[in-house]
Amino acid sequence: MQTHDVVVIGAGLAGLRCAAELAARGRGVVVLEASDRVGGRQRTDRVDGFTLDRGFHVLNTAYPAVRAAVDVESLSVEAFPTAVRVRRTDGAMATLAHPLRHPNLIPATLASGLVTPGEFVGLVRWLGPMLLRPRAAVGRPDRTIGEAWDAVGLTGPLRTEVLSPFFSGVLADSSDSTSDTYVRLLARSFLPAAAGLPRDGITALPTALASRARAAGADIRVGRAVSRMQRRDGLWEVEAAGEGTLFARDVVVAVGAEALDGLVDAPAPSTRGLQTWWFATEEPPASAYLTVDAAREGPIVNALAISATIPEAAPSGHHLVQATCLWVPGREASESDVRAQLLPLYGRAAASWRLLRRDDIPHALPALPPPMRRSSPARIGPGLHLAGDHRETPSIQGALHSGVRAARSVLAGTLAD
């Protein structure tokens, strides 16, 4: 009979962070992961010599939970340019860049026509309170991001051609219906440090978390899908493929929102999907900046030449480009539609790009409409705890923080008993 202090179900960011925290405090922890590797949605593959994440990922190294969980320097994160290349509604290309990080692009930003004086004032009114008094700003009544932009006068090209299409890709939401409080917190978190990717892909983050958990004593087992859980005589009985029945005082369920059904009786938020297309080319793409299409003449919400920032992502003499679309059941983008939109974004050379892979991610992010929910309780029953970004905010920060909260919930229950 296998008996443990804690069984953690799921080796995504939340489960690995929870396991590391518990093992470091002397608990006997086993992690059961249904997949063949750790990471959950944070996965990376090598395809024909290219480094492909499962979907387009960005790692914000300024997240407090990231810095608390791993040695950020060891991840070898390369920062993407803090600039957006916009195909305007009239078909012209314009660039908007962070003036402090890209002072050489200040003339292009001023000439873009994307920032009118009135909208600049509106931007300050929208983001300023979150920068100056974040606690007070979070405490205010919440509304949708669209309603918030209307209220501060963000109604011109900065909103319609930059902010709205940009956040569509970040939030997997083209309706501007996400919580304004959350979007402002998200925007604030990206100001201190540029976001990017580890040179080995996003998998570097869960790999580092797993190493830390194992070093603390956690036992991580992959290919162990859990089929049933029940509590009897003060212990949880967990049935998993290849394991039979494991017994534990506490169970932490750290799976995606879509996988909760069948394991626990707990409400889960709806999710939003994304679809990423990966292309290889021998010619350098027209731009190294994140590209959005304000004209919205196709399914692509953003595109980026990954290898322009991380040359190791492509074999020598080749380049890697991702194009991300919203994933809507029954209305998935077709390759012909994606290729047709790439032409005005990158020129005729895009017609010859070779498709490496398409990633469909139906449950990329939990939806977060207003009001922004407060952290959901980690403990939902005797010895039963939940972790995941669906319990916090739909982000790496939210996933990692939920793992810590679940570990604390386990420890608090132990002390209470």
C-alpha positions in Angstrom: 0.0 0.0 0.0 1.4 3.4 -1.1 0.7 6.0 1.6 1.8 9.6 1.3 1.3 12.8 3.2 0.1 14.6 0.0 -0.9 13.6 -3.5 -0.7 16.4 -6.0 -2.7 15.7 -9.2 -1.2 17.6 -12.1 2.4 18.7 -12.8 1.7 22.1 -14.3 3.0 25.3 -12.8 0.6 25.3 -9.9 1.1 21.6 -9.0 4.9 21.8 -9.2 5.0 25.0 -7.1 2.8 23.4 -4.5 4.8 20.2 -4.4 8.1 22.1 -4.0 6.7 24.2 -1.1 5.3 21.1 0.7 8.4 18.9 0.2 10.6 21.7 1.4 8.6 21.7 4.7 9.1 18.0 5.2 5.9 16.6 3.7 6.0 13.3 1.7 4.7 14.4 -1.7 3.9 12.5 -4.8 2.9 14.3 -8.0 0.8 12.4 -10.6 0.8 13.8 -14.1 -1.4 12.3 -16.9 0.9 13.5 -19.7 4.3 12.2 -20.6 6.1 15.2 -19.2 5.7 18.0 -16.7 4.5 21.5 -17.6 0.8 21.4 -18.4 0.2 24.1 -21.0 3.8 25.1 -20.8 5.3 22.6 -23.3 8.1 22.8 -25.9 9.0 20.5 -28.7 11.8 20.2 -31.3 10.4 20.0 -34.8 12.8 19.7 -37.7 15.4 21.6 -35.7 13.0 24.4 -34.6 11.9 25.1 -31.0 8.1 25.2 -30.9 6.2 26.0 -27.8 2.7 24.6 -27.6 1.1 27.9 -28.5 2.7 31.3 -28.3 4.0 31.9 -24.8 5.5 35.0 -23.1 7.3 35.0 -19.7 7.2 38.1 -17.7 10.2 37.9 -15.4 8.9 40.7 -13.3 6.1 38.5 -11.9 6.8 38.2 -8.1 5.7 34.6 -8.1 8.2 33.7 -10.8 11.1 35.3 -8.9 10.1 33.5 -5.8 9.8 30.1 -7.5 13.0 29.9 -9.6 16.3 31.4 -10.3 15.3 33.7 -13.2 18.8 34.1 -14.5 19.2 30.3 -15.0 16.2 30.4 -17.4 18.3 32.4 -20.0 15.3 34.6 -20.9 15.7 36.8 -24.0 13.4 39.8 -24.0 11.3 40.6 -27.0 11.4 44.2 -28.3 8.9 46.4 -26.4 7.3 47.6 -29.6 4.3 46.8 -31.7 4.1 46.9 -35.4 0.6 47.8 -36.6 -1.1 47.3 -39.9 -3.5 50.2 -39.8 -7.0 50.2 -41.1 -5.9 51.9 -44.3 -3.3 49.3 -44.9 -0.3 51.4 -43.9 2.3 50.0 -41.4 3.1 51.9 -38.2 5.3 51.3 -35.2 4.6 52.1 -31.5 7.5 51.6 -29.1 8.4 52.0 -25.5 10.3 55.4 -25.5 12.8 54.4 -22.8 13.6 51.0 -24.2 13.6 52.1 -27.8 14.6 55.8 -28.0 15.6 55.3 -31.6 11.9 54.6 -32.4 10.5 57.7 -30.8 10.3 59.5 -34.2 8.5 56.5 -35.7 6.1 56.4 -32.7 5.3 60.1 -33.0 4.8 59.8 -36.8 2.6 56.8 -36.4 -0.6 58.8 -35.9 -1.7 56.2 -33.3 -1.4 58.4 -30.2 -3.4 61.6 -30.3 -3.1 64.1 -27.4 -6.6 63.3 -26.2 -5.9 59.6 -26.2 -2.6 60.0 -24.4 -4.5 61.8 -21.6 -7.0 58.9 -21.6 -4.2 56.4 -21.3 -2.8 58.2 -18.3 -6.3 58.4 -16.7 -6.8 54.6 -17.3 -3.4 53.3 -16.2 -2.2 56.1 -13.8 -4.2 55.1 -10.7 -2.9 51.5 -11.0 0.6 52.8 -11.1 0.3 55.3 -8.3 -2.1 53.7 -5.9 -2.6 50.0 -6.9 -4.4 48.9 -3.7 -7.0 51.7 -4.0 -7.4 51.0 -7.8 -8.0 47.3 -7.2 -10.6 48.2 -4.6 -12.7 50.3 -7.0 -15.9 48.9 -8.6 -14.9 46.8 -11.6 -16.2 46.8 -15.2 -15.3 45.5 -18.6 -12.2 46.8 -20.2 -14.3 48.2 -23.1 -16.4 50.2 -20.6 -13.3 51.5 -18.9 -11.8 52.7 -22.1 -15.0 54.5 -23.0 -15.1 56.2 -19.6 -11.6 57.7 -19.9 -11.9 58.7 -23.6 -9.9 56.0 -25.2 -12.0 55.8 -28.3 -9.6 56.6 -31.1 -6.8 54.8 -33.0 -4.7 54.0 -29.9 -7.6 51.9 -28.6 -9.1 50.5 -31.8 -5.8 49.8 -33.7 -3.4 49.0 -30.8 -4.8 48.3 -27.4 -7.9 46.3 -28.4 -6.1 44.0 -31.0 -3.1 43.6 -28.7 -5.1 42.5 -25.7 -7.2 40.3 -27.9 -4.2 38.0 -28.2 -3.0 38.4 -24.6 -6.5 37.6 -23.2 -7.9 35.4 -26.0 -10.8 37.8 -26.0 -11.8 40.1 -28.9 -14.9 41.4 -27.2 -13.2 43.8 -24.7 -15.3 42.0 -22.0 -12.5 41.0 -19.6 -12.2 42.6 -16.2 -10.7 46.1 -16.4 -9.0 45.7 -13.0 -7.2 42.6 -14.2 -6.1 44.2 -17.5 -4.7 47.2 -15.7 -2.9 44.9 -13.2 -1.5 43.0 -16.2 -0.4 46.2 -18.0 1.3 47.4 -14.8 3.2 44.2 -14.3 4.8 44.5 -17.8 6.2 48.0 -17.3 9.2 47.1 -15.0 10.7 44.5 -17.3 10.4 43.4 -20.8 8.8 40.1 -21.5 10.4 37.3 -23.5 11.1 33.6 -23.6 13.8 31.3 -22.4 16.2 30.3 -25.1 15.1 26.6 -24.7 11.4 27.6 -24.9 8.7 28.0 -22.2 9.4 24.5 -21.0 12.4 25.9 -19.1 10.1 27.2 -16.5 8.3 24.0 -15.5 11.6 22.1 -15.8 13.2 24.4 -13.3 10.2 24.1 -11.0 10.3 20.3 -11.3 14.0 20.3 -10.4 13.4 22.3 -7.4 10.5 20.1 -6.3 12.6 16.9 -6.7 15.6 18.4 -4.9 13.2 19.1 -2.0 12.1 15.5 -2.0 8.9 15.4 -4.1 8.3 12.3 -6.2 7.0 13.3 -9.7 5.5 10.6 -11.8 4.4 11.1 -15.4 2.0 9.0 -17.5 -0.2 8.6 -14.4 -3.7 9.7 -15.2 -6.0 9.7 -12.2 -9.3 8.0 -12.8 -11.0 8.1 -9.4 -10.8 9.7 -5.9 -12.7 8.9 -2.7 -12.3 9.7 1.0 -12.6 6.9 3.5 -11.5 6.5 7.1 -9.8 9.9 7.1 -7.6 9.2 4.1 -8.0 9.9 0.4 -7.8 6.9 -2.0 -6.5 7.9 -5.4 -6.6 5.5 -8.3 -4.1 6.3 -11.1 -2.8 4.5 -14.2 0.2 2.4 -13.5 -0.1 2.9 -9.8 -3.2 1.2 -8.5 -4.5 3.0 -5.4 -2.5 5.6 -3.5 -3.5 6.7 0.0 -2.9 10.2 1.3 -4.0 12.5 4.1 -4.4 15.4 1.6 -4.9 15.7 -2.1 -4.2 18.8 -4.1 -6.0 18.9 -7.5 -3.9 21.1 -9.7 -5.4 20.5 -13.2 -6.9 22.9 -15.7 -10.4 24.3 -15.3 -11.6 22.0 -18.1 -10.3 18.9 -16.3 -12.0 19.5 -12.9 -15.2 17.7 -13.9 -15.0 14.1 -12.8 -12.4 14.7 -10.1 -14.0 17.2 -7.8 -17.4 18.9 -7.3 -16.3 22.5 -7.8 -17.4 25.2 -10.2 -14.9 26.2 -12.8 -14.9 29.3 -15.0 -15.4 29.1 -18.7 -12.2 29.1 -20.8 -11.1 30.8 -24.0 -9.1 29.2 -26.8 -6.1 30.1 -29.0 -4.6 28.6 -32.1 -1.0 29.1 -33.1 0.6 28.5 -36.5 4.3 28.0 -36.8 6.1 28.8 -40.0 9.7 28.3 -41.2 11.4 30.6 -43.7 14.9 31.1 -45.1 14.4 34.8 -45.7 14.4 37.1 -42.6 10.9 38.3 -41.8 10.0 41.9 -42.5 10.0 42.9 -38.8 11.2 41.6 -35.4 8.4 43.4 -33.6 5.1 41.9 -32.5 2.7 42.6 -35.4 -1.0 43.2 -35.0 -3.6 43.8 -37.7 -5.9 46.7 -36.8 -7.8 46.1 -40.1 -8.6 42.6 -38.7 -8.9 41.2 -42.2 -8.4 37.6 -41.1 -8.1 35.4 -38.1 -4.6 36.4 -36.9 -4.5 38.5 -33.7 -0.7 38.7 -33.5 2.4 37.4 -35.2 6.1 37.5 -34.2 9.4 36.4 -35.6 10.6 34.4 -32.6 14.0 33.7 -34.1 14.7 37.4 -34.5 15.1 37.6 -30.7 16.1 33.9 -30.1 18.2 32.7 -33.0 18.5 29.3 -31.3 14.8 28.7 -32.0 15.6 28.0 -35.7 18.4 26.0 -37.4 21.2 28.1 -39.0 20.0 29.9 -42.1 16.3 29.6 -41.1 13.8 31.7 -39.3 10.8 30.9 -37.1 7.5 32.9 -37.2 4.4 32.3 -35.1 0.9 33.6 -36.0 -1.8 33.3 -33.3 -5.6 33.3 -33.8 -8.5 33.1 -31.5 -9.9 29.6 -31.3 -13.6 29.4 -31.5 -15.4 26.0 -31.8 -16.8 25.5 -35.2 -15.0 28.6 -36.5 -11.4 27.5 -36.5 -9.0 29.4 -38.8 -8.0 27.7 -42.0 -4.5 27.7 -43.4 -5.6 29.6 -46.5 -7.1 32.3 -44.3 -4.0 32.6 -42.2 -1.7 32.7 -45.3 -3.9 35.3 -46.9 -3.5 37.6 -43.9 0.2 37.0 -43.6 0.8 38.6 -47.1 -0.2 42.2 -46.1 1.6 41.8 -42.8 4.9 40.4 -44.1 4.8 40.9 -47.8 4.9 38.4 -50.7 7.7 36.4 -49.2 5.3 35.0 -46.7 3.6 33.0 -49.5 6.5 30.6 -49.5 6.8 30.1 -45.7 6.7 26.4 -44.7 4.1 25.4 -42.2 5.7 23.4 -39.4 2.8 22.8 -37.0 -0.6 24.1 -35.9 -1.4 24.2 -32.2 -5.1 24.2 -31.2 -5.5 25.1 -27.6 -9.2 25.1 -26.8 -8.7 25.9 -23.1 -5.8 28.3 -23.3 -7.0 30.7 -20.6 -9.8 30.9 -18.0 -12.2 33.7 -18.8 -12.1 36.6 -16.3 -15.1 38.9 -16.7 -15.8 41.6 -14.1 -15.9 41.8 -11.2 -12.4 40.4 -10.9 -12.8 37.5 -8.5 -10.8 37.4 -5.4 -8.6 34.4 -4.8 -10.9 31.3 -4.5 -10.3 29.3 -1.3 -7.8 26.6 -1.8 -9.5 24.1 0.6 -12.8 22.9 -0.6 -13.3 19.9 1.7 -11.6 17.7 4.3 -8.1 17.2 3.1 -9.0 18.4 -0.4 -7.4 21.5 -2.0 -7.5 23.1 -5.5 -4.8 25.0 -7.3 -4.5 26.5 -10.8 -4.8 29.8 -12.6 -8.6 29.4 -12.6 -8.4 29.9 -8.8 -6.5 33.2 -9.2 -5.8 35.1 -12.4 -5.3 33.6 -15.9 -1.5 34.0 -15.9 1.7 32.4 -14.9 1.7 34.6 -11.8 -1.8 33.3 -10.9 -0.8 29.7 -11.4 2.3 29.9 -9.3 0.6 31.9 -6.6 -2.3 29.4 -6.4 0.3 26.6 -5.9 1.7 28.4 -2.9 -1.8 29.0 -1.5 -2.7 25.4 -1.8 0.5 24.3 0.0 -0.3 26.7 2.8 -3.8 25.3 3.0 -2.4 21.8 3.4 0.0 23.0 6.1 -2.7 24.9 7.9 -5.0 21.9 8.0 -2.2 19.8 9.4 -1.6 22.2 12.2 -5.3 22.5 12.9 -5.5 18.7 13.3 
